[in-house]
Every structure is written in C-alpha cells, then in structure tokens.
Amino acid sequence: MFAFVISLVVVGAAVVLTTRIVVKQATEPDQPATPQAADVRGGSAGASSTQGLVPVDRPVDVPLVPSVFRRIRSAVLLVAIVTVLGALTALLVVIGGAILLTGVRNAVQ
C-alpha cells in the first residue's frame, strides 16, 4: 500500500510539472521562423510601385490560445494515460517476477 501511495505522489508531481511547462509555453507568442518578405513577385520594386495597389485584407496574426476547458481536458487525459501506462508497467513487472520466481523454484527442486 505504501508503494502505491508513493507512486501516486510521483505521478501527480510529474503531471503538475508537465502542466506547468505546457501552460508556460502556451502564453508565449508565436514567432515566424523566417522574416516576412515583401509581397513583390515577378518584377522589380520600381515596376510594382507604378501599379495601383489595392489594399488586401490580411488575417491578423493572433496566437491560438487553448481555452481553460481544453487545458483541463488535456490534463485529465494526461493523468489517465500516465495511470494506464503505470498500471501496465506494474502488471508486467509482477508477471515477470512471478515467472522468474517460478523458474527459480523449479530449478531448485
């Protein structure tokens, strides 16, 4: 029982740490990988300045910030995934130990 409580504390600490890292990185604005280039194609800058330019509505670069509900759902799913993987790992360790112990018992007899 003591090992189970310790494992829950470790899993909880890992989830809290991961959630803090994700939330910290989510608040930083996105930056483009390369600088924005001028929208001049197929000609020199002088040729494009003589043409009448029509203003084009461009989408505003708004970083996508997940909602609070989505963050909570992601944290719950993370806890569920870590719990299932931990349970499977514990089950494999118990089965491996039982096989090993049975093999040792049979070898001694």
C-alpha positions, 0 to 999 in steps of 0.5 A: 500500500505504501508503494502505491501511495508513493507512486501516486505522489510521483505521478501527480508531481510529474503531471503538475510539472508537465502542466506547468511547462505546457501552460508556460509555453502556451502564453508565449507568442508565436514567432515566424521562423523566417522574416516576412518578405515583401509581397513583390513577385515577378518584377522589380520594386520600381515596376510594382510601385507604378501599379495601383495597389489595392489594399488586401485584407490580411488575417491578423496574426493572433496566437491560438490560445487553448481555452481553460476547458481544453487545458483541463481536458488535456490534463485529465487525459494526461493523468489517465494515460500516465495511470494506464501506462503505470498500471501496465508497467506494474502488471508486467513487472509482477508477471515477470517476477512471478515467472522468474520466481517460478523458474527459480523454484523449479530449478531448485527442486 
